[in-house]
Amino acid sequence: MLIDSEDDIQKLSKYCSYVYVDVEQGLSPKTRYWAVGNEDEMSLVREDVPDSGEDIKDEYTQYRQCIYETTTELKEELKTSKVIYDDVSETTQQVFEDLKIGKKLDIVALKRGVKATVDSIIRNPSAFMLLVQLRKSDDYSYSHALGTSVWCAQFGRHLGLKLEDINALALGGMLLDVGKIELPENLKNKAGKFTPEDMDTYKRHVTLGVKMLTKSANIDRSILQMVATHHERADGSGYQLGITNDKIPLFGRIAGIVDSYDAMTTQKSHTEKTLNPHEAITELYNMRGKQFQAELVEQFIQTVGLYPTGSLVELNTGEVGVVTEINDLKRLYPIVVLLLDSNKQPYDDFQTVDLSQVSGMKVAKGLEPGAYGIKTDELFL
C-alpha cells in the first residue's frame, strides 16, 4: 500500500496500530517513527545522522492549541477525583495482574480510567496532584504507573495540548514500564542496588514493553514512541539506543522527565533515598541541558511549581504547612494550609493562606514527607 499523505495515514490508523514499511518501495520514515522486529525481538532502529534542519528547542510550542482554565474549586474536585483515583488504581492493578498470567492487555479499561483522570485534571489540576503525592502506595509498580500518568496529563495541560494528545500522553505514561511485568521476579523485588548484570537485564523492560504493546489493538504510535524512548537522554547517555535529543520524539522527551520525577519521589526497593518533591525539582533543574532538554525541564517546573502540590514546607515565619495549590503567575508563592505554628505545635484550626496575597510570608524550605510527625494523607483523605 502506498502512503503519500496525512489523510492516508489517518485512514490507515483506523485499521491497525503499527505497520511494516518496505523501504525498497519508497522513502524510509524518520527514525523516531521506527519500532521494528519479529516475534522474538522488538526494538527501535538507530540512525546516527540527525534529521536535517529540524529545530526541536521550541517544538512543543507547535502542539499548543488550547488554554485551559480551572472551572471547579479544589474542595469540590477533590471529592470527585478521590472516586476516580480509587477506580483507576483498582483497574490498573487488575490489568497488570492479568498480564502477569498471560491475559491480553485490556486497553479499553485503561483508556476509560485515563479519560476520567484527564477530565478531572482539565477541570482543576490541583486535586489529582495532591492525591498522587499523598497516596504513594507500597507497591512501586502501580504507584509509579498512576503517578507518571497523572504528571503526564498535568504537563500536557500546561503545554496546551489538544485533549486527544493529553489522553494519549497520560495513557503512555501509565504504560511506560509495562515491560517490567516480564522481568524476573527476583530482580523486581531485589533490595539494594543493582549489579551491572542486574541493570543489563532491567534495561530489557523497554524492548519487552514495546513488543507487548505492538500485539495490542488500538495503541497509538505516539504511545509506542513514548515507551520505546522514555529512557533515552538528551546527551545520548540513555538506553536502549543512546540517541540524542534531536532523535527523541516529543512525547518520549516528556516521558523521560516525568518518569524521572515520579521515580525520584516514590519509594522503591533498589534505591536508598527518596527525594521530597522540592529536592526532585532541584535535581531535574540541575539535569537540564544534559540528560533532558532544558526548555522542557523549565516547562515541567512551571507545571508542578518549585514546591509541588502535596509538599510539606516551612515558611520564613517558622510555621509549617502543606502546599495545596500552585499559583500560575507566582509559583514561588503557593497556596498553603498551615498545620504547625512557629513553635512546631499544631494549630487548633488549620488556616489556608495564599502566599501571593500576604506580604512578608514565603516558603523558606521544603521538608521531608512525614516531617514533625505530620501525616498529610490523614488530614486530607
FENCORNOR-V331626 format. One record per helix or strand of 3 or more residues. SS is the DSSP state (helix for helix, strand for strand). FROM is the first residue (numbers start at 0). TO is the last residue. If there is no record, write none. Layout:
ss=SS from=FROM to=TO
ss=SS from=FROM to=TO
This chain:
ss=helix from=5 to=12
ss=helix from=30 to=32
ss=helix from=58 to=62
ss=helix from=73 to=99
ss=helix from=106 to=122
ss=helix from=124 to=133
ss=helix from=139 to=158
ss=helix from=162 to=174
ss=helix from=177 to=181
ss=helix from=184 to=187
ss=helix from=195 to=201
ss=helix from=203 to=213
ss=helix from=220 to=228
ss=helix from=244 to=246
ss=helix from=249 to=263
ss=helix from=276 to=286
ss=helix from=293 to=303
ss=strand from=311 to=314
ss=strand from=319 to=324
ss=strand from=334 to=339
ss=strand from=345 to=353
ss=helix from=354 to=356
ss=strand from=362 to=366
ss=helix from=370 to=372
ss=helix from=375 to=379
